[in-house]
């Protein structure tokens, strides 16, 4: 059974569309493009910030990965090391997004 319900976002104009989710019903969404320029500028700033922020976390994670291994918690250290690799991969995608937004 498909159920419809509305989600509202702050906008100067609206349009609705339905889309299914795996939970068996769809949603009507209302969208606006009023703040496009401000959002564009903010997204540019955020993309750079997210990369920098992730790099800081990756550095901390790497240090703790090594510490965990040194404590004899090799599996823990390896898992943290995998998290570092995921952050690096995420940053690759964020860099692509930053390049494509221009």
C-alpha positions in Angstrom: 0.0 0.0 0.0 1.4 3.4 -0.9 0.8 6.2 1.6 1.5 9.8 0.9 2.5 12.4 3.3 4.1 15.9 3.0 7.5 17.1 4.0 8.0 20.8 4.0 11.2 22.8 3.5 11.5 26.6 3.6 11.0 27.8 0.0 9.6 30.6 -2.1 7.9 28.2 -4.5 6.8 24.6 -4.3 6.4 21.5 -6.3 5.7 18.0 -5.3 6.9 14.7 -6.5 6.4 11.1 -5.3 9.1 8.6 -4.8 9.1 5.2 -3.2 11.2 4.2 -0.3 11.9 0.6 0.7 9.6 1.0 3.6 6.5 0.6 1.4 5.2 4.1 1.0 6.0 7.3 -0.8 6.4 10.9 0.3 5.4 14.2 -1.3 8.3 16.7 -1.0 8.1 20.5 -1.4 11.2 22.2 -2.6 12.3 25.8 -3.2 15.3 27.3 -4.9 15.1 30.7 -3.1 18.5 30.4 -1.4 20.4 29.0 -4.3 23.2 31.5 -4.4 23.7 31.4 -0.6 23.6 27.6 -0.6 26.0 27.4 -3.5 28.5 29.6 -1.6 28.0 27.7 1.6 28.4 24.3 -0.2 31.8 25.5 -1.6 33.0 26.4 1.8 31.6 23.2 3.4 33.3 20.9 0.8 36.7 22.4 1.7 35.9 22.3 5.4 34.8 18.7 5.3 38.0 17.6 3.6 40.2 19.5 6.2 38.1 18.2 9.0 38.3 14.6 7.8 42.1 14.9 7.4 42.3 16.0 11.0 40.3 12.9 12.1 42.3 10.6 9.9 45.5 11.8 11.5 44.1 11.2 15.0 42.7 7.8 13.9 46.1 6.8 12.5 47.8 7.7 15.8 45.3 5.7 17.8 45.5 2.8 15.4 49.2 2.6 16.1 48.7 2.9 19.8 46.1 0.2 19.8 48.5 -2.2 18.0 51.3 -1.2 20.4 48.9 -2.2 23.3 48.4 -5.6 21.8 45.0 -4.8 20.4 45.9 -5.6 16.8 42.4 -6.2 15.6 41.2 -2.9 17.1 44.2 -1.1 15.5 43.4 -2.7 12.1 39.8 -1.6 12.3 40.8 1.9 13.1 43.2 1.8 10.2 40.3 0.7 7.9 38.4 3.8 9.1 41.3 5.9 8.0 41.1 4.4 4.6 37.4 5.1 4.4 38.0 8.7 5.3 40.6 9.0 2.6 38.1 7.5 0.1 35.4 9.9 1.3 37.8 12.8 0.8 38.4 11.7 -2.8 34.7 11.9 -3.5 34.5 15.3 -1.7 37.3 16.5 -3.9 35.4 15.4 -7.0 32.3 17.2 -5.7 34.3 20.3 -5.2 35.8 20.1 -8.7 32.4 19.5 -10.3 30.6 22.3 -8.5 32.7 25.0 -10.3 
